[in-house]
Amino acid sequence: MKHPFNQQLFSYWTERRGERDAPERSDIDPGAIRAILGDSFVLAYEAEAGCSFRVAGTRLCALFGRELRGEPFATMWDAESAPQIRSLVDIVADEGIGVAAGATAKADEDLHCHLELLLLPLAHRGTMGVRMLGMLAPLKRPYWLGSWPARPLRLGVLQFVGQPSVASLATETASPQSDPRSRRALTVIDGGRS
């Protein structure tokens, strides 16, 4: 993560989750992160319907030139990136792991902006993955922000962040009924290169 807003949100999310896989939605205090709210958002997730905006910050809405509340998250992305975003959202919901990714926005061929996306799982009333906390912050604020709406975003390089808690992993391995094949999971394999 390069953007200081994403670093701040990730630190706050990590602090609020403690030993859990993810904090409850009610554990997130907007006042504690008020300086970065303009670029942040909360998504509602349903496996069949996908993700839609519950709340979107003012700078994020200004980037697209419209209110995003209620819109599907995938509509912000171009045709090539939208299926990848749907898959990433499914992983965040199912695995309780966050994702950080680069993105590019254009207002026209000459006006573009590089952004960084952070998407983190939240629990809602004890159910994991039905809410997500996110940030989409420009690495350098474009002068055209608010004057021309951005076209759909193009997804860039991504990385997974915020692995499930140690307590959660210990519980899963200690359970005699747990069958590792019954749970979809990501495995990070160290290839020896840095």
Buried (B, 14 or more C-beta within 10 A) or exposed (E): BEBEBBBBBBEBBBEBBEEBBBBBBEBBEEEEBEEBBBBBBBBBBEEEEBBBBBBBBEBBBBBBEEEBEEBBBBEBBBEEBBEBBBEBBBBBBBBBBBBBBBBBBBBEEEBBBBBBBBBBBBBBEEEBBBBBBBBBBBEEEBEBBEEBBBBBBBBBEBEBBBBBBEEBEEEEEEEEEEEEEEEEEEEEEEEEEE
